[in-house]
Amino acid sequence: MRIARDLAAAFQFFTRLPIPGHHFSGDSVAQSARFFPLVGLVVGLGASALHRVLTGNIASGPLAALILTYLVLVTGGFHEDGLADAADGFGGGWTRERILEIMRDSRIGSFGALALFLSLLLRYSLLSSLSTRNFSAYVIAAHVLCRWTTLPLSFFLKPARRDGQGVNVAQRISAVSCVIGTVLTLTICFFLLRRAFWTPLAATAGVTLLTALYYRGQIGGVTGDCFGATNQAAEIAVYFCGVLAS
């Protein structure tokens, strides 16, 4: 069944969850794009479940660390890797060619290490500061919204190079998939946050727009690492909205 195959491909692309009976192919990523927000929903539900089980038995700081560890493990550090490579590329490169060359290098440089440290520190601080009442709603919404960012980025921006993960997605997502994914995102976030969903939605849209303009200006398009960097920035932005709402 086409829907089942696309849903499985979305989970295989974004997570380390075992999907038996399905062979992952890079060509299937664009077709599965409409289900990216559902991947965020499942990942966020896992974090919410951990919080519900452990709240009252462990202090907020260690609990935030455990939840952050879960989030990194369930995705295999996929987005963190993209953030580090993007930070090294944009931080250390002065030309388009040099930026892309640095991004291709799997070794982490000083800019990448700093970006990873700041990302983990900010997420830890914000997760530990979220109120118990709002925790589940904002964490789930954050993971739905941060995965949604891949849809507009890949729909509007062309791939910055001819190989890599970006080629499998950039300008290969149809308008129908983009609309379906957006409707799913809005529906889930409205259910979770009701009228307050406008704030994290606006924050995520702002992060997506600003990073898209930056990528286009610096390298003329988008790469897989850029998707990861925007994903991380959007996740942090939604947590920040949750802390302000608390």
N, C-alpha and C positions, 0 to 999 in steps of 0.2 A: 504494500500500500504506500502510495507516494507520501502522504502526510506523515506516516510512521517513519519512513526513511529520512525525510527532511528533519523531523524532530530529533531523531537519533544523531544525525550529522551535526546539528546545532549543539547537542550536549557533548559530543566527542570533540568538537572544535574548541569549546570554551571550558571544559572541565576534564577531570581525570576519572570521572565516574565510569565504571565498566558498563559497556553497552554490548551485550552478547548478540551474536548473529548479524552484526552490521560491520562492514568493512569501510573505514573512513577514506574518503577521497577529497582532495583539495577542490576539485571541480564541483563538489556538492555543497560547498559552504554558501555560495551566493543563493542557491535555491532554498537553503534552510534559514535564510536571514529573518524571515518573518517570525521565527520562533525564538530569536535571541532573547527577547524580554522574558519568555517563559523559563529559559535557563536561569536568568537572574532571579526569578520567582522561587525556583527550587533551591538555589544556593542560599538565598535570603531566608527561606523557611528553615533551612538547617541551622543557620546562625540564631534564628529566633527560638528554635527548639532548645538549643544549648543554653540560651539565656534563661528560658523559663525553668528548665530543670535545675540549673545551678544557682539561680538567684536566691539569696537567703542563706546559702551554704558556703559562699565564697565572696570575698570582698570584690568591689567593682573593678579595681585595677587588675588583679589576676584573672578575673572573668573576662575582661576586655582582651587580655593577652591570649587567653585560650580561644576566644572567638576569632581573633585575628589570625591565629595559627590555623584554625579550621579553614578559614577563607583562603589562605595561601595554599594549603594542602589540597583542597578540593579543586582548585584551578591549576595546580602544579606551578604556581608562581608565573603563570602565563602573562598576566598584565604587568606584573612587576618587572619581568624581563623586558617587555616592550618599553616601559617607562625608563629603565636604566639605559637601554640602547639609544632611545630618542634623546635623553638628556646628554649623553656623551656626544651624539652626533651634532645636535644644535649648539651645545656648549663649546665643543672643540673645533667645529668646522666653520670656515669662513666663506666657502663657496658651496654651491649645490653639490658638485661632484665630491668634495671632501666630506660634506655632511653625510651623504649616502654611503661613502666608503667607510666612515667610522661606524655608522649604524650597522653595517654588515659584519663588523668585527664582534665576535661573541664575548670577548673579554670586557670586563667592566672597568671603566676608567674612573677618575675622580668625580666627574660630574654625575655619572651614573650612580656611584656609591652614595653621593650626597642626596640625590633624588630619592633613592630607595630608603635611606635613613629618614629623610623628612616625611616621606609618604607613610612609612610605618609609624613614626612618632605622632604625626597628625591623626592618623586613624585610631591609634591606641588612645590618645588623649580624648578624642571626640567620642569614641565608643564608651569609654569609662565615664564620660560626662553626660551621656544621654539618660534621661529619666526612665525609670522602669516602665512607666505608663506609655511612653512614646517609643520605646526601644524597638519593638518588633516592627511597627509600622514604618519607621524611618529606615531601618536596616534593610527590610525587604524592598522598600521603594528605591533605596539607593542602588541595589543590585539590579533591579529592573531597569532603572533609568540609565545607569552607566553602560549597560549592554545595548540599550537603545541607541546610544551615541554612534555606534558603528553604522547604523542605517543611514542617517543623513550624511555622514562623512563619506561613506562609500558611494552614495547616490550622486552627490554633487562634485566630488573630487576624483580626478583621474589618478591612476597609479603613477608614483614618482619614478619607478624603475620597472624593468621588464620581468623581474623574478621576485620571489618572496611571497609571503602570505597576502600582501596587499593586492597583488595581481589577481588573486582568486576572488576578491570581493569588490575592489574599487571599480565603479561604473559597470558592475555586472549585476547589481541588485535592481530588480524591476520596480516601477512606481507602485504596482499593486502590492508587492512585498513590503515596500516602505510604508505604505498606508496601513496595511494589516498590522505590521509590527507597532506602528505608532498608536493605532486604536487599542491594541492589547495593552500597551504601556499606560495610556491614559485611563483605561478602564480599571486596571489593577491599582494604580496610584490613587485614583479617586475613591475606590473601595476602601483602601487603607487609611487615607488621610482626609477624605471628604473635601470640604472647601479649602483646607490648608494645603492641598496638593499643588496649588499654583506656585507657591514659593520654591519648593525643590524643582518643580518643572521649569520655572524661569531660570533658576540657577544652572540647571543642566543644559538648557538651551543656550545660555550665555557662554558657558564653558565650551560647548561644541562649536558655536559660531566663532569665538575668539581663536580657538586652536585651529579651526579650519582655515581661517584667514592667515594665520601664521604659517601653517604648513604650505599653503599655496604660494605665499610670498617668498618663503625660504627655499623650497624644493619643487615648487610647481605642481604639487599633488600630495598624495598620502602613501604611507607604507604600513605594513603590519605593526611596526613599532609605534607609529603615530596613533593607531587605534588603541593600543595598550596605554599610552600616555594620557590620552583623553579620557579613557575609561577610569583611570586612577584619579584624575582631577575631578571628574564628575562625582565619583563615590565620596570623595572628601567634601565636596560642595554640599551634597545632600545631608551628610552627617552634620555639617555645620548648621544647616537649616534646622535640623532636629534639635541641636543644642540651643539655638536661639529660641525655638518654640517652647523648649522646656523652661 
